[in-house]
């Protein structure tokens, strides 16, 4: 009989100050579209609505989600992350997900929240 492993939270060295935490701009975003990144099995390219602007992010969640099941979902993104190129595709933020043991589990909301709302 296989039992799922319990995953202990990973830490990077201890507590941080409230000021440091507040410097991370967590926002609600609505996924407008999603597609696989060519040449990879793990990456999805998402077009998101942050209320006042549209952005593109790349996320390593394709092993757990089909692109079409993400469209319309409200997710949590780090909005003030410096843009980066992932496998040649620009990513303008990062979504939050937990390691669910079987793969990533995206942080979402169980009630309607307006895109762009700050998460705290």
C-alpha positions as semicolon CSV with decimal commas, in nm:
position;residue;x (nm);y (nm);z (nm)
1;X;0,000;0,000;0,000
2;X;0,144;0,337;-0,109
3;X;0,105;0,629;0,125
4;X;0,147;0,988;0,015
5;X;0,453;1,149;0,166
6;X;0,398;1,437;0,400
7;X;0,596;1,737;0,275
8;X;0,759;1,956;0,535
9;X;0,762;2,326;0,454
10;X;1,089;2,442;0,309
11;X;1,251;2,746;0,463
12;X;1,533;2,969;0,349
13;X;1,684;3,074;0,677
14;X;1,424;3,193;0,920
15;X;1,180;3,472;0,981
16;X;1,164;3,787;0,772
17;X;1,051;4,132;0,878
18;X;0,703;4,262;0,807
19;X;0,858;4,532;0,586
20;X;1,029;4,267;0,374
21;X;0,708;4,067;0,340
22;X;0,513;4,379;0,243
23;X;0,767;4,452;-0,032
24;X;0,632;4,148;-0,220
25;X;0,333;4,266;-0,424
26;X;0,089;3,973;-0,429
27;X;-0,213;4,035;-0,653
28;X;-0,521;3,856;-0,777
29;X;-0,508;3,781;-1,150
30;X;-0,764;3,621;-1,382
31;X;-0,626;3,375;-1,635
32;X;-0,744;3,490;-1,979
33;X;-0,572;3,221;-2,185
34;X;-0,319;2,944;-2,143
35;X;-0,110;2,734;-2,378
36;X;0,181;2,495;-2,364
37;X;0,531;2,628;-2,425
38;X;0,671;2,449;-2,732
39;X;0,950;2,204;-2,662
40;X;0,869;2,152;-2,292
41;X;0,650;1,916;-2,091
42;X;0,632;2,131;-1,778
43;X;0,570;2,489;-1,890
44;X;0,250;2,679;-1,962
45;X;0,230;3,036;-2,092
46;X;-0,056;3,228;-1,933
47;X;-0,208;3,560;-2,036
48;X;-0,341;3,721;-1,719
49;X;-0,558;4,019;-1,627
50;X;-0,430;4,217;-1,328
51;X;-0,716;4,467;-1,338
52;X;-0,518;4,765;-1,462
53;X;-0,299;4,571;-1,707
54;X;-0,255;4,248;-1,898
55;X;0,059;4,039;-1,859
56;X;0,217;3,714;-1,963
57;X;0,365;3,467;-1,717
58;X;0,532;3,130;-1,762
59;X;0,469;2,862;-1,501
60;X;0,593;2,507;-1,450
61;X;0,249;2,358;-1,389
62;X;0,175;2,166;-1,712
63;X;0,218;1,828;-1,539
64;X;-0,084;1,906;-1,318
65;X;-0,305;2,128;-1,537
66;X;-0,437;2,132;-1,890
67;X;-0,433;2,485;-2,034
68;X;-0,811;2,502;-2,082
69;X;-0,887;2,422;-1,717
70;X;-0,703;2,735;-1,601
71;X;-0,892;2,985;-1,816
72;X;-1,116;3,202;-1,600
73;X;-0,954;3,101;-1,271
74;X;-0,846;3,366;-1,024
75;X;-0,489;3,303;-0,912
76;X;-0,229;3,473;-0,691
77;X;0,074;3,625;-0,864
78;X;0,386;3,806;-0,753
79;X;0,329;4,126;-0,950
80;X;0,655;4,307;-0,875
81;X;0,895;4,028;-0,973
82;X;1,157;4,136;-1,222
83;X;1,069;4,003;-1,572
84;X;1,266;3,699;-1,688
85;X;1,295;3,482;-1,997
86;X;1,201;3,117;-1,946
87;X;1,290;2,891;-2,240
88;X;1,290;3,198;-2,462
89;X;0,948;3,323;-2,347
90;X;0,915;3,642;-2,140
91;X;0,753;3,600;-1,798
92;X;0,628;3,914;-1,620
93;X;0,553;3,769;-1,278
94;X;0,510;3,437;-1,103
95;X;0,205;3,248;-0,987
96;X;0,190;3,091;-0,642
97;X;0,160;2,714;-0,615
98;X;0,222;2,451;-0,350
99;X;0,397;2,119;-0,397
100;X;0,106;1,881;-0,376
101;X;0,319;1,566;-0,386
102;X;0,176;1,464;-0,723
103;X;0,272;1,798;-0,874
104;X;0,205;2,168;-0,827
105;X;-0,127;2,292;-0,691
106;X;-0,209;2,650;-0,794
107;X;-0,331;2,892;-0,524
108;X;-0,685;3,004;-0,617
109;X;-0,989;3,160;-0,447
110;X;-1,318;2,999;-0,351
111;X;-1,504;3,332;-0,382
112;X;-1,508;3,597;-0,652
113;X;-1,224;3,850;-0,611
114;X;-1,160;4,144;-0,845
115;X;-0,840;4,113;-1,054
116;X;-0,572;4,345;-0,923
117;X;-0,680;4,315;-0,560
118;X;-0,380;4,304;-0,326
119;X;-0,334;3,978;-0,136
120;X;-0,214;4,017;0,220
